[in-house]
């Protein structure tokens, strides 16, 4: 073995591990230690829990007044050498009566404050006694927020002075009912964190690491040992036999062949129809022959966020043993220009039998979803079908980074998803479907065309295109997450980078309506 190969092997070995969900402990409040780091939730700058140490309480009150702390939710204040603690970390929760969303957000702010400073080390104690919350499991929800906010993806960074041999401090939540908190975290919410981390890790990876075949490998690894799960993978020959000309057309230009990944979780003992989630998995999108510009092109590694989200959702459901049958369908391709790539003006035949004029090869997500959603309907006859995709730049123009776009013909389903998003902290805004948009995607030489010249109504016409492959009787929604897949600024429970957006939303949607 040459030295070059040895170095490559060593590098591959040291970069195998991405960030994992941390271990979080639970203990009774009477065992609260008097050392290390103490975390105190506050409302209006006042700790929600009265401390037994009068001297410390007075010092905190004076420090808060001096700093004018306690105005904005999710802000933190670190106070050092507050005897007997090395560091006291205050986190403002806002108005009393925290719901699950605000509780997780405050916890995420704590996690980020802890990771941003190495001063005041040692064990971390979070005092949750008397924290009033409308959440069913306040301590477990706080643990979920801690996990989400503490995420990082640094597997490709070489060792730096500030990170050398650094280990995350042990965190213990002190609560009146630690047994309940521990069981609810382990049974109910840790799996959700693992699903989010799975999606974040996948989306964070560069496109030379994650492509259709390696995406499948990562999924197989994640589900290894998880009960009641079956994984099916369709390769090119399988898709040709099934007539998936729309999906295959997108992958023609790449040396890396497409795949259709199907993950089935059978958590219910009933014969009820499953919930089916289909995700866009373009592992890198150059635009194909309709090639994109070079500015910001690196971002197209996260054009597979929809596939990561739906696979992560089913992982979350399986990890927490949800009593439901659920399916994730990930349509995986790389969209590249080459002598074999499909051309603007080509006509492809989808699995449904419908013909498509490919006006723009950069409108590829809807092409692969056309076959994915049809496969989902034909194979599983779903109770509900939700597709998730970084589909259009138009949705970012309309909604910015505050919402993902929701499209549905079914008002009840739309309301269910809006409610789940508000609870989970992944907000949706309903966007229009209209007969005019249907007219706009009609082709002169085929049944439909995949793009509309001029760009007007881009998000809605994209949704209508996917909807043209959905049977009228199928309860269907389309989520355009192009503005949410990557967090450029960072939020309390979503650090900068891959958001893993959609896992919490879809998990909550299942909790609310199918369990």
C-alpha positions in Angstrom: 0.0 0.0 0.0 1.4 3.4 -1.0 1.8 6.3 1.4 -0.9 8.2 -0.6 -3.4 5.4 -0.1 -2.5 5.1 3.6 -3.2 8.8 4.1 -6.5 8.6 2.3 -7.5 5.6 4.4 -6.6 7.4 7.6 -8.6 10.5 6.5 -11.6 8.4 5.8 -11.4 6.7 9.2 -11.2 10.0 11.1 -14.2 11.5 9.3 -16.7 8.7 9.6 -18.4 10.1 12.6 -20.8 13.1 12.4 -22.5 14.8 15.3 -24.8 12.5 17.3 -27.6 13.1 19.8 -26.0 13.8 23.2 -26.8 11.9 26.4 -28.9 14.0 28.8 -29.4 13.0 32.4 -32.4 13.6 34.7 -32.2 13.9 38.5 -34.4 15.2 41.4 -34.1 18.8 42.3 -32.9 18.0 45.9 -29.7 16.5 44.4 -28.7 19.8 42.6 -25.0 20.1 42.9 -23.3 23.3 44.0 -20.5 23.4 41.5 -19.9 23.6 37.7 -22.4 25.4 35.6 -26.0 26.2 36.7 -28.6 27.0 34.1 -31.7 29.0 35.2 -34.7 29.7 33.0 -36.0 33.2 33.6 -39.2 35.2 32.8 -38.7 38.9 32.7 -35.2 38.4 33.9 -36.4 36.7 37.1 -35.5 33.0 37.7 -38.5 30.7 37.5 -37.2 28.8 40.5 -36.4 30.2 43.9 -32.9 29.4 45.0 -32.0 28.2 48.5 -28.8 30.3 48.5 -29.8 33.8 49.5 -26.5 35.3 48.7 -26.5 33.9 45.2 -30.1 35.1 44.7 -29.2 38.6 45.6 -26.1 38.6 43.4 -28.2 37.4 40.4 -30.8 40.0 41.0 -28.2 42.8 41.0 -26.4 41.3 37.9 -29.7 41.1 36.0 -30.6 44.7 36.8 -27.2 45.9 35.8 -27.3 44.0 32.5 -30.9 45.0 31.8 -31.5 41.4 31.0 -34.9 39.8 30.5 -36.5 41.6 27.5 -36.3 39.2 24.6 -37.0 35.5 24.6 -34.1 33.1 23.9 -31.5 35.6 25.0 -28.9 34.4 27.5 -26.7 36.0 30.1 -23.5 34.3 31.4 -22.4 35.3 34.9 -19.0 34.0 36.1 -17.6 33.3 39.6 -21.1 33.3 41.1 -20.2 31.2 44.1 -20.6 28.3 44.5 -20.8 28.0 40.7 -18.2 28.7 38.1 -20.8 30.0 35.8 -24.5 30.8 36.0 -26.3 30.9 32.7 -29.6 32.6 32.5 -32.0 32.0 29.6 -35.0 34.3 29.0 -38.2 32.4 28.2 -40.6 35.3 27.7 -44.0 35.4 29.2 -45.0 32.7 31.8 -46.7 29.6 30.6 -44.3 28.1 28.1 -45.6 25.9 25.3 -43.5 23.1 23.9 -42.2 25.2 21.1 -41.0 28.0 23.3 -39.5 25.5 25.8 -37.5 23.9 23.0 -36.3 27.2 21.7 -35.1 28.4 25.1 -33.3 25.1 25.5 -31.7 25.5 22.1 -30.4 28.9 23.1 -28.9 27.3 26.2 -27.1 24.7 24.1 -25.6 27.3 21.8 -24.5 29.5 24.7 -22.8 26.5 26.3 -21.0 25.5 23.0 -19.9 29.0 22.2 -17.7 29.4 25.3 -15.3 27.2 27.0 -15.2 29.3 30.2 -16.8 28.0 33.2 -16.5 24.3 32.5 -17.5 21.2 34.4 -20.9 19.5 34.7 -24.0 21.5 33.6 -27.0 21.5 35.8 -30.3 22.8 34.5 -32.9 23.7 37.2 -36.4 23.1 35.8 -38.3 23.1 39.1 -41.5 25.1 39.0 -41.2 25.8 35.3 -44.8 26.2 34.2 -45.5 24.8 30.7 -48.4 23.7 28.7 -46.3 20.9 27.2 -47.1 17.4 28.2 -43.5 16.6 28.9 -41.7 19.8 29.8 -38.3 18.2 30.8 -38.3 15.9 27.8 -39.1 18.8 25.5 -36.3 20.9 27.1 -34.0 17.9 26.4 -35.1 17.9 22.8 -34.3 21.6 22.4 -30.9 21.1 24.1 -30.1 18.4 21.6 -31.3 20.3 18.6 -29.5 23.6 19.5 -26.2 21.9 20.3 -25.9 20.3 16.8 -22.7 20.9 14.9 -21.2 19.4 11.8 -17.4 19.7 11.9 -16.2 16.3 10.8 -14.1 17.7 8.1 -12.3 20.3 10.2 -8.8 19.6 11.2 -8.0 19.9 14.9 -7.9 23.5 16.2 -6.5 24.8 19.4 -10.0 25.7 20.7 -11.5 22.3 19.8 -8.6 19.9 20.6 -9.8 17.0 22.6 -12.9 19.0 23.5 -15.8 17.0 24.8 -19.3 18.3 25.4 -20.0 18.7 29.1 -22.4 16.3 30.8 -25.9 17.9 31.1 -28.4 17.0 33.8 -31.9 18.3 34.0 -33.1 18.7 37.6 -36.9 18.3 37.9 -39.5 17.3 40.3 -40.2 14.1 38.4 -37.0 12.9 36.8 -38.2 9.4 36.1 -41.0 10.7 34.0 -38.7 13.1 32.2 -36.2 10.4 31.5 -38.7 7.9 30.1 -40.5 10.6 28.0 -37.2 11.7 26.5 -36.0 8.2 25.8 -39.3 6.9 24.5 -40.9 9.9 22.9 -38.4 12.6 21.8 -34.9 11.2 21.5 -36.0 9.4 18.3 -37.1 12.7 16.8 -33.7 14.3 17.6 -32.1 11.3 15.9 -34.3 11.8 12.8 -33.4 15.4 12.6 -29.7 14.7 13.1 -29.8 12.1 10.3 -31.3 14.6 7.9 -28.9 17.4 9.0 -25.9 15.1 8.6 -26.9 14.0 5.2 -27.6 17.5 3.9 -24.4 18.9 5.4 -22.2 16.4 3.5 -20.6 17.5 0.2 -21.9 16.1 -3.0 -18.7 14.1 -3.6 -19.7 12.1 -0.5 -23.5 12.0 -0.7 -24.9 10.8 -4.1 -27.8 8.4 -4.8 -25.9 5.2 -4.0 -24.2 6.6 -0.8 -27.5 8.1 0.3 -29.0 4.7 0.2 -26.0 3.3 2.2 -26.4 5.9 4.9 -30.1 5.1 5.2 -29.4 1.4 5.5 -26.8 2.1 8.2 -29.2 4.4 10.1 -32.0 1.8 10.1 -29.8 -1.2 10.9 -31.2 -2.9 14.0 -34.4 -0.9 14.0 -37.4 -3.2 14.2 -40.4 -3.3 11.9 -38.6 -1.7 9.0 -38.2 -2.9 5.4 -36.0 -1.1 2.9 -36.4 -1.5 -0.9 -34.1 0.1 -3.5 -35.0 0.4 -7.2 -32.1 0.8 -9.6 -32.1 1.9 -13.2 -33.3 -1.5 -14.6 -36.1 -1.6 -12.0 -37.2 1.9 -12.9 -37.1 1.1 -16.6 -39.4 -1.9 -16.0 -41.7 0.3 -14.0 -41.8 3.0 -16.7 -40.3 5.8 -14.6 -39.1 7.8 -17.6 -39.5 11.1 -15.9 -37.1 10.2 -13.0 -34.7 8.4 -15.2 -34.5 11.3 -17.6 -33.1 13.6 -14.9 -30.3 11.2 -14.0 -29.2 10.6 -17.6 -26.5 13.2 -17.5 -24.6 11.9 -14.5 -22.1 9.1 -14.1 -23.8 8.4 -10.8 -27.0 6.4 -11.4 -30.3 7.3 -9.9 -32.0 5.3 -7.1 -35.5 5.1 -5.6 -35.3 4.4 -1.9 -38.4 3.1 -0.2 -38.4 2.7 3.6 -41.5 1.1 5.1 -42.1 1.2 8.9 -44.9 -1.1 10.1 -45.6 0.1 13.6 -49.4 -0.5 13.6 -51.1 -3.9 14.1 -54.1 -2.7 12.0 -54.7 -2.9 8.3 -55.1 0.8 8.0 -53.5 2.5 4.9 -50.1 4.0 5.6 -49.0 7.6 5.6 -46.6 8.1 2.7 -44.0 10.8 2.4 -42.1 11.4 -0.8 -39.0 13.5 -1.0 -36.9 15.3 -3.7 -33.4 13.9 -3.5 -31.3 15.8 -6.1 -27.9 15.2 -4.5 -26.4 17.9 -6.6 -28.1 20.2 -9.1 -26.2 21.9 -11.8 -29.4 22.6 -13.7 -28.4 20.1 -16.4 -28.2 21.5 -19.9 -30.2 24.5 -18.6 -27.1 25.1 -16.5 -27.2 27.4 -13.4 -24.8 30.3 -12.9 -21.8 29.7 -10.7 -22.8 32.1 -7.9 -23.9 30.1 -4.8 -23.8 26.9 -6.8 -22.3 25.1 -3.7 -25.8 25.3 -2.2 -27.1 22.8 -4.6 -25.7 20.0 -2.5 -28.8 20.5 -0.3 -31.2 20.0 -3.1 -31.8 16.6 -1.5 -33.2 18.0 1.7 -36.7 16.7 1.0 -35.5 13.2 0.6 -33.4 13.6 3.8 -36.4 15.0 5.7 -38.9 12.2 4.7 -36.3 9.5 5.5 -35.5 11.1 8.8 -39.2 11.3 9.6 -39.7 7.6 9.2 -36.5 7.0 11.2 -37.9 9.2 14.0 -41.2 7.2 13.9 -39.5 3.9 14.0 -37.0 4.9 16.7 -39.9 6.0 19.0 -42.0 3.0 17.9 -44.9 5.1 16.9 -48.1 3.0 16.4 -48.5 3.8 12.7 -47.6 2.5 9.3 -45.4 5.0 7.4 -43.4 5.0 4.2 -40.6 7.3 3.0 -39.9 7.4 -0.7 -36.7 9.2 -1.7 -36.2 10.0 -5.3 -32.4 10.2 -5.7 -30.6 11.6 -8.7 -27.7 13.9 -9.6 -28.6 16.5 -12.3 -25.5 17.0 -14.5 -24.8 18.2 -18.0 -23.1 15.8 -20.4 -23.4 14.3 -23.8 -26.0 11.8 -22.3 -28.1 14.4 -20.5 -31.7 15.1 -21.5 -32.2 18.3 -23.5 -34.7 21.2 -23.3 -37.5 20.2 -25.6 -37.2 16.5 -25.0 -40.3 14.5 -24.2 -40.4 11.9 -21.4 -43.1 9.4 -20.5 -43.8 9.2 -16.8 -44.8 6.0 -14.8 -48.4 7.2 -14.9 -48.4 7.1 -18.7 -48.5 10.9 -19.0 -46.1 12.6 -21.4 -43.9 15.5 -20.3 -42.3 18.2 -22.4 -39.0 19.0 -20.6 -38.9 22.8 -21.3 -36.3 23.4 -18.6 -33.9 20.7 -17.3 -33.4 22.9 -14.2 -37.0 22.2 -13.2 -36.0 18.7 -12.4 -37.4 18.2 -8.9 -41.0 18.0 -10.1 -39.9 15.4 -12.8 -38.5 13.0 -10.2 -41.4 13.5 -7.9 -43.9 12.8 -10.7 -42.8 9.2 -10.7 -42.2 9.0 -6.9 -45.7 10.1 -6.0 -47.3 7.9 -8.6 -45.3 4.9 -7.3 -46.4 5.8 -3.8 -50.0 5.8 -4.8 -49.9 2.6 -6.9 -47.9 0.6 -4.4 -49.3 1.7 -1.0 -52.8 3.3 -1.6 -51.9 5.8 1.1 -54.2 7.4 3.7 -52.3 10.6 3.0 -49.5 11.6 0.7 -47.2 14.5 1.5 -44.2 15.4 -0.8 -41.4 17.5 0.4 -39.0 19.4 -1.9 -36.6 22.2 -2.3 -38.6 22.9 -5.4 -38.5 26.5 -6.4 -36.7 29.8 -5.8 -40.1 31.4 -6.2 -41.2 30.3 -2.8 -38.2 32.0 -1.2 -39.2 35.2 -3.1 -42.7 34.9 -1.7 -42.0 33.8 1.9 -38.4 34.4 2.6 -36.9 32.2 5.3 -39.8 32.4 7.7 -42.1 29.8 6.2 -42.2 26.8 3.9 -44.9 26.8 1.3 -47.9 24.5 1.7 -50.0 23.5 -1.3 -53.1 21.2 -1.0 -56.5 20.6 -2.5 -57.7 19.4 0.8 -58.6 22.0 3.4 -58.7 19.7 6.4 -55.3 18.3 5.5 -53.9 21.8 5.1 -55.2 22.8 8.5 -53.7 19.7 10.1 -50.3 20.5 8.6 -50.5 24.1 9.6 -51.3 23.2 13.2 -48.5 20.6 13.3 -46.0 23.1 12.0 -47.0 25.7 14.6 -46.6 23.2 17.4 -43.3 21.8 16.1 -41.7 25.1 15.4 -41.6 24.6 11.6 -44.1 27.0 10.2 -46.0 26.7 7.0 -47.9 29.2 4.9 -50.6 28.0 2.6 -50.2 29.0 -1.1 -52.7 28.9 -3.9 -53.6 26.2 -6.4 -55.8 27.4 -9.2 -57.2 26.2 -12.6 -55.2 29.0 -14.3 -52.0 27.3 -13.2 -53.2 24.0 -14.7 -53.6 25.8 -18.0 -50.1 27.3 -17.7 -48.4 23.9 -17.6 -50.2 22.4 -20.6 -47.9 21.5 -23.5 -48.4 22.0 -27.2 -46.8 18.6 -28.0 -47.2 16.6 -24.8 -49.7 16.3 -22.0 -47.8 18.7 -19.7 -44.6 20.8 -19.6 -42.4 21.0 -16.6 -41.8 24.8 -16.6 -43.5 28.0 -17.6 -41.6 30.7 -19.4 -41.5 34.0 -17.7 -41.3 32.6 -14.2 -44.7 33.9 -13.0 -46.4 31.8 -10.3 -43.4 29.5 -10.3 -44.1 27.9 -6.9 -47.7 27.3 -7.7 -47.2 26.0 -11.2 -44.5 23.6 -9.8 -47.0 22.4 -7.3 -49.7 22.0 -9.9 -47.3 19.9 -12.0 -46.7 17.5 -9.2 -50.5 17.5 -8.5 -51.2 16.4 -12.1 -49.6 13.1 -11.1 -51.8 12.8 -8.0 -55.1 11.0 -8.2 -58.1 13.2 -7.3 -59.1 10.9 -4.5 -55.7 10.9 -2.8 -55.3 13.3 0.2 -52.2 15.1 -0.9 -50.1 18.1 0.1 -46.9 19.5 -1.3 -44.3 21.3 0.9 -41.9 23.6 -0.9 -39.0 24.0 1.6 -36.5 25.8 -0.6 -36.4 28.7 1.9 -36.0 26.5 5.0 -33.6 23.7 4.1 -30.5 25.7 5.0 -30.2 28.0 7.9 -27.9 30.9 6.9 -28.3 33.0 10.1 -29.1 30.4 12.7 -32.0 30.1 15.2 -32.1 29.0 18.8 -32.9 25.3 18.0 -31.4 25.4 14.5 -27.7 26.4 14.3 -26.3 27.7 11.0 -26.2 25.1 8.3 -28.4 22.2 7.4 -31.8 22.6 9.1 -33.2 19.0 8.8 -36.4 20.9 8.3 -39.6 18.9 8.1 -38.8 16.0 10.4 -40.3 17.7 13.5 -43.3 18.9 11.4 -44.2 15.5 9.9 -43.6 13.7 13.2 -46.0 16.1 14.9 -48.5 15.7 12.0 -48.4 11.9 12.6 -48.8 12.3 16.4 -51.8 14.6 16.0 -53.7 12.7 13.4 -52.6 9.0 13.0 -51.7 7.8 16.5 
